[in-house]
Amino acid sequence: MARDRAMEARRLIAEGEDPITKKQQAKPKTFREAALELIASKRPGWKNAKHAA
């Protein structure tokens, strides 16, 4: 396991990529992040100001 991760990190470094940045980008969104994105995308279609609040 650890050897495999180390080999993968070395490969990424050899290709000029940062393994830490790559790992951070691969993290899934939290529920909060997904919910806020959904609300932001739906808000323009809401006609009632009460729903947009």
N, CA, C and O of each residue as an XYZ file, in Angstrom:
212
protein
N       0.808     -1.190      0.000
C       0.000      0.000      0.000
C       0.860      1.266      0.000
O       0.782      2.073     -0.926
N       1.664      1.433      1.020
C       2.477      2.647      1.126
C       3.476      2.721     -0.020
O       3.750      3.799     -0.548
N       4.012      1.578     -0.395
C       4.968      1.569     -1.517
C       4.284      1.983     -2.811
O       4.855      2.714     -3.621
N       3.074      1.518     -2.995
C       2.329      1.885     -4.202
C       2.059      3.387     -4.246
O       2.203      4.020     -5.291
N       1.668      3.951     -3.104
C       1.414      5.402     -3.053
C       2.696      6.186     -3.288
O       2.683      7.223     -3.952
N       3.820      5.683     -2.736
C       5.102      6.364     -2.927
C       5.519      6.317     -4.392
O       6.016      7.303     -4.935
N       5.315      5.166     -5.025
C       5.664      5.051     -6.449
C       4.810      5.994     -7.288
O       5.305      6.632     -8.218
N       3.533      6.077     -6.955
C       2.633      6.978     -7.679
C       3.055      8.436     -7.488
O       3.031      9.220     -8.437
N       3.441      8.798     -6.267
C       3.894     10.166     -5.995
C       5.161     10.474     -6.783
O       5.293     11.560     -7.348
N       6.078      9.537     -6.822
C       7.320      9.747     -7.597
C       7.022      9.911     -9.080
O       7.637     10.737     -9.755
N       6.076      9.124     -9.587
C       5.706      9.220    -10.997
C       5.118     10.596    -11.305
O       5.447     11.205    -12.323
N       4.245     11.082    -10.418
C       3.648     12.402    -10.626
C       4.708     13.499    -10.603
O       4.666     14.428    -11.410
N       5.654     13.388     -9.677
C       6.735     14.379     -9.596
C       7.568     14.346    -10.864
O       7.959     15.394    -11.379
N       7.846     13.148    -11.375
C       8.627     13.018    -12.605
C       7.905     13.646    -13.789
O       8.542     14.144    -14.717
N       6.577     13.621    -13.757
C       5.781     14.225    -14.832
C       5.576     15.720    -14.628
O       4.948     16.384    -15.453
N       6.106     16.250    -13.525
C       6.002     17.678    -13.268
C       4.744     18.092    -12.527
O       4.418     19.278    -12.476
N       4.038     17.136    -11.956
C       2.819     17.452    -11.209
C       3.091     17.384     -9.716
O       4.006     16.693     -9.267
N       2.290     18.109     -8.959
C       2.411     18.101     -7.503
C       1.440     17.065     -6.943
O       0.229     17.220     -7.098
N       1.943     16.006     -6.292
C       1.040     14.966     -5.794
C       0.060     15.461     -4.731
O      -1.053     14.943     -4.638
N       0.448     16.441     -3.937
C      -0.449     16.958     -2.898
C      -1.612     17.704     -3.539
O      -2.763     17.519     -3.144
N      -1.321     18.537     -4.515
C      -2.371     19.272     -5.217
C      -3.300     18.301     -5.932
O      -4.519     18.472     -5.919
N      -2.729     17.302     -6.542
C      -3.522     16.295     -7.248
C      -4.486     15.596     -6.286
O      -5.648     15.369     -6.623
N      -4.003     15.257     -5.093
C      -4.842     14.581     -4.100
C      -5.956     15.502     -3.611
O      -7.091     15.060     -3.431
N      -5.643     16.770     -3.397
C      -6.646     17.716     -2.917
C      -7.737     17.933     -3.956
O      -8.902     18.112     -3.602
N      -7.375     17.921     -5.224
C      -8.360     18.115     -6.280
C      -9.272     16.905     -6.417
O     -10.403     17.030     -6.888
N      -8.796     15.748     -6.014
C      -9.567     14.518     -6.159
C     -10.590     14.333     -5.047
O     -11.427     13.435     -5.135
N     -10.547     15.153     -4.006
C     -11.483     15.004     -2.896
C     -12.898     15.324     -3.366
O     -13.109     16.285     -4.106
N     -13.860     14.524     -2.939
C     -15.247     14.812     -3.319
C     -15.765     16.049     -2.598
O     -15.250     16.443     -1.551
N     -16.780     16.642     -3.173
C     -17.394     17.820     -2.561
C     -18.116     17.406     -1.285
O     -18.606     16.284     -1.160
N     -18.167     18.326     -0.359
C     -18.955     18.085      0.842
C     -20.421     18.328      0.501
O     -20.738     18.920     -0.530
N     -21.300     17.873      1.366
C     -22.726     18.099      1.143
C     -23.017     19.589      1.092
O     -23.812     20.044      0.269
N     -22.368     20.353      1.978
C     -22.580     21.800      2.022
C     -22.186     22.452      0.700
O     -22.926     23.285      0.178
N     -21.023     22.079      0.153
C     -20.572     22.655     -1.113
C     -21.547     22.323     -2.239
O     -21.886     23.188     -3.048
N     -21.996     21.072     -2.289
C     -22.931     20.662     -3.333
C     -24.269     21.390     -3.189
O     -24.858     21.822     -4.180
N     -24.739     21.522     -1.955
C     -26.016     22.201     -1.720
C     -25.940     23.675     -2.105
O     -26.861     24.204     -2.727
N     -24.850     24.337     -1.739
C     -24.707     25.758     -2.084
C     -24.638     25.958     -3.592
O     -25.193     26.927     -4.109
N     -23.969     25.061     -4.303
C     -23.914     25.154     -5.764
C     -25.301     24.974     -6.369
O     -25.681     25.691     -7.295
N     -26.052     24.014     -5.841
C     -27.402     23.769     -6.353
C     -28.298     24.979     -6.122
O     -29.019     25.403     -7.025
N     -28.254     25.526     -4.933
C     -29.076     26.700     -4.613
C     -28.709     27.873     -5.513
O     -29.587     28.571     -6.020
N     -27.415     28.089     -5.712
C     -26.975     29.197     -6.569
C     -27.444     29.003     -8.009
O     -27.781     29.974     -8.686
N     -27.468     27.764     -8.479
C     -27.891     27.525     -9.860
C     -29.408     27.629    -10.023
O     -29.885     27.974    -11.105
N     -30.168     27.341     -8.978
C     -31.630     27.380     -9.051
C     -32.213     28.749     -8.731
O     -33.322     29.061     -9.165
N     -31.488     29.570     -7.979
C     -32.009     30.861     -7.504
C     -32.558     31.756     -8.627
O     -33.617     32.352     -8.432
N     -31.902     31.883     -9.785
C     -32.457     32.774    -10.822
C     -33.853     32.369    -11.306
O     -34.601     33.221    -11.784
N     -34.210     31.116    -11.194
C     -35.514     30.664    -11.656
C     -36.622     30.821    -10.635
O     -37.790     30.616    -10.964
N     -36.293     31.172     -9.426
C     -37.299     31.331     -8.373
C     -37.962     32.698     -8.502
O     -37.286     33.726     -8.477
N     -39.272     32.707     -8.639
C     -39.994     33.964     -8.826
C     -40.375     34.608     -7.503
O     -40.460     35.833     -7.409
N     -40.602     33.804     -6.496
C     -41.015     34.309     -5.197
C     -39.767     34.634     -4.373
O     -38.904     33.776     -4.189
N     -39.672     35.859     -3.882
C     -38.500     36.279     -3.100
C     -38.360     35.469     -1.821
O     -37.256     35.300     -1.305
N     -39.475     34.972     -1.311
C     -39.443     34.165     -0.087
C     -38.627     32.886     -0.316
O     -37.906     32.442      0.578
N     -38.739     32.306     -1.491
C     -38.006     31.082     -1.789
C     -36.518     31.351     -1.981
O     -35.691     30.484     -1.697
N     -36.176     32.517     -2.448
C     -34.776     32.857     -2.702
C     -34.042     33.247     -1.429
O     -32.812     33.300     -1.424
N     -34.758     33.518     -0.360
C     -34.122     33.963      0.886
C     -33.442     32.839      1.629
O     -32.865     33.062      2.693
